[in-house]
């Protein structure tokens, strides 16, 4: 696999944010939104309007009978921090001899620290592909599986995938890349537009979306 830039890379945090003011919009109705990580306020179903528009355009590129299944979009900063802290705690138990720096870096393979997270800006989304009747397409491992749970199969270009799963990931990636979104290479399901990670990967001088609370 090519060298992977993690969310813990100092270059990500140094990207400035020039907020463009694009609003958060509810994607339910326009796209298929899964309930598995729903919250009472509806955060998970919201994205910046231009991100939602890109997903709609990308869905038109998918093979006939396929559609996006959105599992999570916007996250309140407090939730992002809880997820990060929880995964970090589990890694401490698994690797008692590791330093805090090593553990923090390892944690960012699966969840971003709050300061570089695209989800808190409504700029990142976790998604997979399903058929019209709701059956999820084989992507080689479950959406949101940790590196430990998936034995590394969560990495977008992980070795050892079946040929079908690799093709399915490629089709997904081609559609999303075509509308300007970028993938986080340790999570095949995580794509973003307009956040700090996107800005670094695309060579933009700044991000256009910063942290935002719904409502």
Secondary structure, 3 states (H helix, E strand, C coil): CCCCCCCCCHHHHCCEECCCCCCEEECECCECECCCCCCCCCHHHEEEHHHHHHHHHHHCCCCCCEEEEEEECCCCHHHHHHHHHHHHHHHHHHCCCCCHHHHHHHHCCCCCCHHHCCHHHCCEEEEEEEECCCCECCCCCCCCCCHHHHCCCCCCCCCCCCHHHHHHHHHHHHHHHHCCCEEECCEEEEEECCCHHHHHHHCCCEECCCCCCCC
